[in-house]
Amino acid sequence: MFLHIGEERVILIDDIIGIFDMENTTVSKITKQFLQTAAEEELVESVNNELPKSFVVTEYMNSYKVILTPISPGTLIKRLNNVNKALRK
């Protein structure tokens, strides 16, 4: 199944490593370093040009990719829960 993360972008649910709140997690030095390293390695992409509210870390070709999205992590998690509920029916 897929998770819609903004614009016309969807990702495979099985590829999701984590969904993170941009505002709360980027105060951490470790998270800042992780995002900086990912950007330097060209592993960061943005759904659009809006200010991101969250980022999703996914598996990508035996590595990872960071996707910036203007959708809040709460909304993404609700969407993920709705997909999981639908799968259980």
Protein Blocks (a to p, Z undefined) as FASTA:
>chain_A
ZZdebjjbccdfklpmbdcdfklmmmpmklmmmmmmmmmnopaccfblcdcfbdcdddee
hiacddddfbdfklmmmmmmmmmmmmmZZ
